[in-house]
């Protein structure tokens, strides 16, 4: 019988530069995979899927991101900075009973 891999939604105060944000996200996700988690990272999941010219693009990304977050076991806050997006993710996680933690905190108990 195979075990279920715990899902970890990845959030951070992402760079406005998409390339930098994706590079940062890959590093965080790689750490989670090494620790045995399935990273759910909208920065990577929706990259190139929703056009920047789509007038509803931000709304679609936010709705799909929230759906991923609600399916996760953990909300993993990465990086040293915070912003409104991170605070919103924490608020959603609390309502959905998803456990908020930091990447350092999650990896410390491996």
JODA-V610516 format. One record per residue. N is the residue number from 1. RES is the residue in three letters. OMEGA is omega in whole degrees, -180 to 180 (999 if undefined). Layout:
N;RES;OMEGA
N;RES;OMEGA
//
This chain:
1;UNK;180
2;UNK;180
3;UNK;177
4;UNK;179
5;UNK;-179
6;UNK;180
7;UNK;-179
8;UNK;178
9;UNK;-175
10;UNK;176
11;UNK;178
12;UNK;171
13;UNK;-173
14;UNK;174
15;UNK;176
16;UNK;176
17;UNK;-173
18;UNK;-179
19;UNK;178
20;UNK;180
21;UNK;-180
22;UNK;177
23;UNK;179
24;UNK;-179
25;UNK;179
26;UNK;179
27;UNK;180
28;UNK;-178
29;UNK;178
30;UNK;178
31;UNK;179
32;UNK;178
33;UNK;178
34;UNK;-179
35;UNK;176
36;UNK;180
37;UNK;173
38;UNK;-178
39;UNK;173
40;UNK;-172
41;UNK;-177
42;UNK;178
43;UNK;179
44;UNK;-175
45;UNK;-175
46;UNK;-180
47;UNK;179
48;UNK;-178
49;UNK;180
50;UNK;-177
51;UNK;176
52;UNK;179
53;UNK;180
54;UNK;-179
55;UNK;178
56;UNK;-175
57;UNK;-180
58;UNK;179
59;UNK;179
60;UNK;179
61;UNK;-178
62;UNK;-180
63;UNK;180
64;UNK;177
65;UNK;179
66;UNK;178
67;UNK;177
68;UNK;-179
69;UNK;-179
70;UNK;179
71;UNK;-176
72;UNK;173
73;UNK;-178
74;UNK;167
75;UNK;-177
76;UNK;-180
77;UNK;-175
78;UNK;178
79;UNK;-177
80;UNK;-177
81;UNK;175
82;UNK;174
83;UNK;-177
84;UNK;179
85;UNK;179
86;UNK;179
87;UNK;178
88;UNK;177
89;UNK;178
90;UNK;179
91;UNK;178
92;UNK;-179
93;UNK;-180
94;UNK;179
95;UNK;-177
96;UNK;-180
97;UNK;173
98;UNK;-174
99;UNK;176
100;UNK;178
101;UNK;174
102;UNK;176
103;UNK;178
104;UNK;-180
105;UNK;180
106;UNK;-178
107;UNK;-179
108;UNK;-176
109;UNK;179
110;UNK;999
//
